[in-house]
Amino acid sequence: MCFLKNPKQLKALFLAAKDKRTLIKIHALMIKTNLSAYGNSVGRIIALYGGKNDIVSARKLFEELPLRGVDTYNSIIIAYSRKESPFEVLGLYNQMKKEDVRPDSSTFTVALKACVSLMDLKMGEEIWRKAVELGYGNDVFVGSSMLNLYVKCGKMNEAMVAFEKMQRKDLVCWSSMINGLVFNGQPREAVDAYKRMKKEGIDGDEVVMMGLIQACADLGDSRFGLSVHGYSIRRHLNLDVKVQTSLVDMYAKTGHLDLASHVFKNMSRINIVTWGALISGFAQNGLAGSTLELLMEMQSCGFEPDSVSLVSALLACAQIGFLKLGKSIHGYTVRRFDFNLVLGTSVIDMYSKCGVPSCARALFDQMQSRDLISWNVIIASYGIHGHGEEALSLFLQMIETMVKPDHSTFASLLSALSHSGLVEEGRYWFDLMVSKYKIQPTEKHYACMVDLLARAGEVEEALKIVDSMSTEPGLAVWVALLSGCHNHKKFSIGEKVAKKVLKLNPDDLGIHALVSNFFAMEQKWEEVAGVRKTMRKSGMKKVPGYSVVEVNGELHAFIMEDKSHNQYEDIVYVLKKLYLEMRAIRYLPNIELCMI
């Protein structure tokens, strides 16, 4: 049996081990001819057992060996790593140290990978120090593994230091850094890192492209996104379902729904995540009808809605006030899913925007756990319905539960106080937002305060707030101030504000109409003519405002003086009857109905 000691013949036998039965025969032959004489070849048997998914036999053979070197240890460590058993990997690494077996590059790489699985940064740093001590600090594989651990643990500063110290950076290192920056909310830095990588002559692969596509989505940079997409096609990269789904998501988030749909329709394989990305894109761009049509199409293709698509559908229902469908989706989510914070908050938002704040509040009160977003939504719910005192009461409850308000919370609160005319409360909480909570006001906060004060006739104070802004006030701030000037006939301030509004060149006909009406009230006919001339030259056309009423699950739209509805006569009859009944109890002044 001595022929087995010939390494070349032994290698041929290993290559012939296509199944476990053959492997057992080779193992038996090695035992009969003195197993310990085969040295590093025993590690190969352990690796083969691991490859055949027989970790028990691999471990038994490992434990029976009287002497174990680094190759043997690496074989069993790698076998456990492939079985995704990080605790066993680290246990063997510690055992290796106790037996004074010197780890090598493979040992450190696999051990650090186990730390990534466990998110154990402390153990990882200990392994890294040992690797540096033994001269593996500049090893690209060990360095990449440590870099990946820092990235996955969100330690981007430490990751950047380690990255910059690396003498050699391969594609894996760059990929870890780029994707880590994206994952940790630094998309601009991720794009900059990619540009550096290109300058160093390294081409990106599919993993890098997916990270860049996500960065473009986060930045809203469709131009660079198109460039990344084109590069991927030119390089003949494997655009699998993950990469293509990222493209759908990126195009949808940047408002290019035609491109998102084009990528979607040309995909050879579509999964539920892809559907969710497209549906979410249409919902976020305000295309409620298309969102709900896509949801139905997805179901007709055999896909059950997941939480992402349901949240998008609820958003669509909120946008058009489709309460009946919103209720159906609510019921579906309760039956099919754990009613988590995201779904619960979306349902609350839907009920609120569909005009049923009582249902929104009842559901909010039933929630076992509430995060900042759910508090913000319920506070905003009362705000949009003009219940400022209730919004403030909820805000105070939120503070009592030790949830710290953010800029969105104060925007919702100030908006609610503005709609309710609670001026003193608005002043108080605006000041406290800055002094106590250290939240610097954004344009939205300023717009709420200016609107609150201007509605109450405190136009001069509102103007002082505008003048105190550290950035140039936007259109919303000036329009809120002009509206107050118009309502309270503050001509001296209003004239300056109106000119500011026109300088910003708004494309909203309603804003031009407000400016024109203000000048007309002041009898500045020359200015009125100038505004109307601008409106005619730009070809502005007013999109008629309309009301939507849901009846038995069907939406009916009504425009002023529109008589096209098939039940117009019946509607007019009922309105006349109601009008006369209200007149009889002196509820209404003597005015004519708009539809009559």
N, C-alpha and C positions, 0 to 999 in steps of 0.2 A: 504493500500500500504506500510505499515511499514516494511514488510518482506524484502524489497529491501535493508534495512539498514544492514542486515546480510552480512558481508563481503564474507563469503563462497558462499552464494547464488548469490551474485552479481558477483563473479568471474566466477561462472558457466554460468551466462548469457553472460558475456564477451566472454567466450570460444565458446558459441553458435553463436556468431555474425560472421557468415561465409560470409555474403554479406552486402552491404551498407543499404539495406532496413531493415534488422534485427537490425542493429546498430542504425538506426534512431528511431526505436520503443523503444529500451532500453533507448536512450537519452530522449525520450518523457516521459517515465515512471519516470526517475530520476528528470525531471523538475517538474512533477506533485507532486512528493513526497518531494519537497524542495531540489533542486540541491546543494545548499550550505552545506547541511548536510552530503554530501558524501565525503567531504574532498579530499584526494589524489586520490580517484576513478575517479574524473573528469579528472585528467591528463590521466587516462587510455582511456577515451572516446576520448580525443584529439589525443592520440597516434593512436587509432584505425582509426579515420578519416584520419590521415596522412598515415597510412598503406593502406587505401583504395584509396589513391591518391586524397583525397578530402581536400586539404589544405585550401580551402575557408571556409568550415564548421568548420574545426579545429580552424582557426584563429578567426572566428566569436564567437565561444564558449569561446575561450580564452579571447577575449576582453570584453565579457559580465560578466565575473567573477568579483565580487567586491574585492575579496582577492585572490592573486596569490602567491603560495609558490614555493619553488625550484623545486618540482616534476612537477608542472604544467608548469613552465617555461621550464624545461628540455624536457617535452613532445612536446611542440611546436617548440623548438629549434631543437630537433632531427628530427621532421617531415620536417622542412625546409632543414636540412642537407641532408636528404635522397632525397629531390627534387633538390639537388645541387644548393641551393640558398644561397651562402655564405654571401652576403650583408644583407639578412634578418636575418641570424644567428647572425651576429655581431651587427646588430641593436637591436635585442632582448636582447643580452648580455648587451649592454649599457643601455637599458631600465631597465633591471633587477637591475643594479647597482644604477640607480636613485631611484628605489623603495626600496632600502636597503634590497633586497633579497640576502641572502648569497649563492654564487655559490658553487657547490660541484665538485667532480671529473669528473662526466659526463659533467657538464657545461663547465669546462675548456678544457676537451678533445675535445668536438665538436667545441668549439670556435676556438681552435688552428687548427683543421682540416680545418675550413673555411679560416683561414689565409694562410694555405698551398695552397688552391685553388686560392687565390688571390695573392699569393707570397708577402704577406704583413708582412714583418719581423718586422717592427716597432710596429704594433698593436700586433703581436704575443709576442714580448718581454714584452709589457705592460701587457698582459694577464698572462704571465709566472710570472712576478713579483708579481702580485696579488695572483696567486696560491701559490707561496712560502710564501707570507705574511699570508695566511690563513691555512698554514700547509700542503699543497699538493706538496711540493717540492720533496718529496721522493715517491710520488704516481707513480707507474710504468706506468699507462695509460697516465697520464698527462705528465710525463717525456718522454715517447715514442713519444707523439704528438709533443712536443717541439723539440726533437731530429730530427724528420722527417722534421719539418719546417726549421731547420738549414741546413739539408742535401739538401733539395729541392732548397734552396736559395744559395747553393754553399758555405756556410760558414762552411767548414770542420774543421777549427781550433776550432771554437766555439762549433761545434757538438762534437768534441773529448773531450773537457773540460766537457761538459754536460754529456757525456757518462761515463767518468771516475768517475764523482761525484755520479752517480746513485748507490744506495745501492743494488738495485735488478735489474738485467738485464734479461728480458725474451727474448724469441725467436724473438719477434717483434723488440725489441731494436737492437739485433745483426743483424737482417735482414736489418734494416734501415741503420745501420752503414756500413755493407759490401757492400750493393748495392750503397750507397752514395759514398763510396770511388771509386768504379768502375766507376760510372757516372761522377765523378769529376776527372777522369784521374789518379787514384792512385791504379792500379791493384795489385801491390806488397803488399801494405798496406792492401788491401782487403783480400788477401790470408792469411796474418799474423793474421788479425782479426778473420778469420774463424778458424785458428789453436788454437787461444786463446779460442774461443767459445767451441771447442771440448774438450779442457783441463778442462773446467768448467762443462763438462758433458751434454752439450746441443746439441742435434742432429739437423742438418739442415733440412729444408723442401724444397719444390719445388722453392720457391722464392729465398732462399739462394743459391740453386744449380744454378739457372739461372744467378745470379750475379757472382758466381764463374766461370761458363763456359765463361761468357763474359770477366772476368779477365784473364783467360787462353788464350783466343783469342788475347787479347791486349798484353799479355806477350810473345805470341808464344810458350807457354809451353804446348805442346800436352801430355806430360807425366802426368802432374797433371790433365789435362783435362780428360784423360782416367780414372784416379783414381776417379774423380768426377762422371763421367758417370757410372762407375762400382758401386760406392756407391749408386747412385740413383736407380739402378736396384736391388741391394741387399736389400735395404730398402723398396722396392715396392712403391716408390714414384710415384705420378701421373705425368707421363711425357707427359704433354699435348702438343698441337701444338707449344706453345711459347717456352717451354723448348727444344723440339726436334729441332725446328728451330735454337735455340741458339747452339745446338750441331753441326748441319750442318755447321753453320757459323764458329764455332771454329775449327772444323776439316779442313774445306776448307782453312781458313786463316793460319793454321799451316802446310799446304801442304799435309795433309792426305786426298786426294780427294777420295780414295777408301772407307775410313771410312765415309766420308761425304755422298757419294753416297749410302752406305749401310744403314745409318740411314734414308736417304731420301726415299729410296725404301720401307722401312719397316714401314713408317708412315701411320697410318690409315686415317689421314686427312692432306691434304696439301693445303696451301694457297699461295697467290701471294708473300708474304714475304719469305716463304720457298724457292720458286722457285728463287727469287732474290738472296738469300744467296748462293745457289748452283751455279747459273750462275756467280755471282760475284767471287766466289772462283776459278772457272776454268779460268776466265779472268785474275785474279790477278796472277795466277800461269803460265801464258803464253800459255795456251792451247786454242788458238783462235778458231780452228776448232770445238772442243767440246763445246765451249761457244755458238757458233752460232747454232750448232745442238740442244743444250738444249733450246735455245730460240724458235726454230721452234717446238720442242716437247711440250713446255709449251703452245704455241698457239694452237696446235692440241688437247690439253686437255681442251680447252675452256677458258684459261686465257689470258687476254689482257696484254701486256707488260706494266709495270709501269716504273717510272723514274729510279729506281735502275737497272732493267734488261736492259734498253736501254743504260744507261751509260756503263754497262759491254759490251754490244754488240758493242758500239762505240770503246771501248778499244780494243776489238778483231779485229775490222776492221783496227784500227791503227797498230796493231801488224803485220798483214799480208798484209797491203796495199790494202785492198779491198774497193776501192773508190766508186764503184757503189752501193754496199750495204750500205756504210756509208752515201751516199747521200739520199738513200731511208729512212734510219732511221732518218736523219735530217728532211726530209719532214714529216715523221710520227709524230715526236715530235712537230713540229710547228703546225700541224693540231689538235693534241690531248691534248697538255699540254701547260701550261704557260711556255714560254721559259725562265726558270730561270737561275741563275748563274751557277749551277752545270751542267745542260744539255748544256748550251751555251758553257761553258769552255770545256766540253768533245767533242763537235762538232768541236771546234777550234783545239783541240789537234789532232782529227782524220784527218782533212784536212791537217794539217801540216805534220803529219807522213805519209800520203798517197801521199805526194809530191805536194800539191797544197797550198803553203803558201799564195798565193794571195787571195784565198777563206777564209783562216783562218783570214787574216788581215781584209778583207771586213766585215766579221761577227763580229770581235772584235770591229771594228769602229762603228757598228750598235748597240752594246750593250749599253743600257741606264745606267746601273750601272755595275761597275767593282770592283772586290775585288782583294786582293793580289794574289790569286791563278790564276785568269784569266790573270793578268799581267805577272806572272811567266811563264805561258804556252806560251803566244805570244812571250815573249823574248826568251824562249828556242826554239821556232819555227824558228826564224831567225838564232839562233845559229847552229842548226843541218843542216841548209842549207848553212852555211858558210857566212852569211851576218852579220858580226860582227858590222859594222857601224850602220846598221838599228837596231840591238839589243840594241846598246848603246843609240841610239836616243830614242827608246821606254823606256828604263830605265830612261832617263832624264825626259821624259814626265810623267812617273809614279811618280817620286819624286816631280814634280811640282804640281801634284794633291794631295799632302800630304799623299800619301800611303807610309808607311814605309817599306823598303825592309827587307827581312829576309834572312836566310842562303841559302834557295833554290833560291831566286832571284839572289844572288851573284854567286851561283854555275852555274846557267844558263848563266849569263852575262860573267863570266870568261871562260866558255866553248866556248861561241860564239867568244870571243876575241881570244881564243887559235886557233880555227879553221880558223880564218881570219888572224892570224899572227900579231895582233895589240899588240905588246909587251909593248910599253910605256903606252898605255891605261890600259893594264892588271896590270902593276905595280902600277899605280896610284890608281885604284879602289880597288885593294887588300889591299893597305895600308890604304885607307879611310874606308874600311869595318871594320877594326880593330880599327882605331883611332877615327873615327866619329860615326860609327853606333854600336860600342862595340860588334861586332859579332866575336867570337873566331873562327878561321879557323878550319874546320873539314878536314878529309882526302880527301874528295871530292874537297874542295877548293885548298888544297895543290897539289893534282894530276893535277888539271887544270893549276895551275901556273907552275908546273914543266914541263908539256907538252908544255905550251906556250913558255917557255924559251928554252927548249930542241929543239923544232922544229926550233927555230930561231938560234940555234947554241950556245946559251948562257948556255952551259952545266955546267960551273963552278958556275955560279950564281944559277942555278937550284939545284946543289948539296948543296950550302949554305942554301937554303930554306929547303931542306930535313933534313940537320943537325940541323936546328932551331926548328924542330917539337918537341913538348912536349911529344908526344906519339910515339911508334915504328911505322915507316912508313909501310904501307901495300903493297901488291903486285902491286896494280895499280900505286902507286907512283914510285916504282922501275922500272917497265916496261916502263913507260913514259920516265924516265931518260935514260934507256938503248936504247930505240928507237932513242932518240936524239944522243946518243953516236955513234950508228950504222950509222945513216945518215950523221953525220959530222965527222966520223972517229976519235973520241976522245978515243983512245985506253987505255990510263992510267986510266982514270976514269971508262970507260966502263967495263974493266976487273973486277974491284972490284964490280961494280953494277951487272954484270952478275952472279958473285958468290953469291951475296945477293939474287938474284932472285931464283937461284937453291936451296938455303937454305930454302926458303919458300915452296919448293916442290909443285909447281903448277901442276894441273892436266889438264891444257890446252895445247894441242899439239902445238898450234900456238906460245905460249910463249917459249916452248922448241926449236921450230924452229928458233925463233928470237935469242935466246942465241947461238944456234949452228951456225947460219949465222954470228953472231958477231965474234965468235972465228975463224971461217973460214976466214973472212976478215982480221983478225989479224994473220992468218996462224998458229994458235995454234991447230994443228991437234990432239994432244993428248986430249985436252979438248973437241974438236968436237966429237971424238970417244967416250968419256965418256958420253956426253949428249945423243948421239944416242943409246948407250948401255942402259942407263936408260930408254929411250923411248921404246926400245924393251922389256926390262924386265917387265915394267909396263903394257905392252900390249896396249899402246895407239894407237888409230886409228883416223886419221883425218876425221872428218865429212866434206864432201865436201861442200864448199860454193856454193850457187846458187842464181840466180836472179829470181824474180817473176814479170811477166807482166800481167796486167789485160786487157782482150779483151772481150768486150760485156758481162761483168759481170762474166767472167770465168777466173780463175787464171791459168797461164802457168808458170811452173818452168823450168829453164835452168841451166845446169851444164856444165862447160867447157869440150869441146870435146864429149859431149853427143849428139848422133844422133838418139835418140829414139823418138823424137817428130814426130807426124804424118804429120806435115807440114814442116819437116826439109828441104827438097829440095827447097820449095818455099821461106823459110826464107833465105837460103843461096843465092838464086838468087837475092833477093831484097838487101841483104847486099853487094853482089858483085857489084851490080849496083850503090848503094850509094857510095861505096868505090871508084869506078872508077870516078864517078862524082866529088867527093871531091879531088881526085888526080889531076883531070883536072884543078881545080882551085888552085892547090898547097896548099890545106888545110891540108893534111896529109903527114907525112914522108913515105918513101917507106918501109912499113912493111906488113907482111902477116896477114890476118884476122885469129883470133883464131879458128873460127868455120870451116874454110875451110880446 
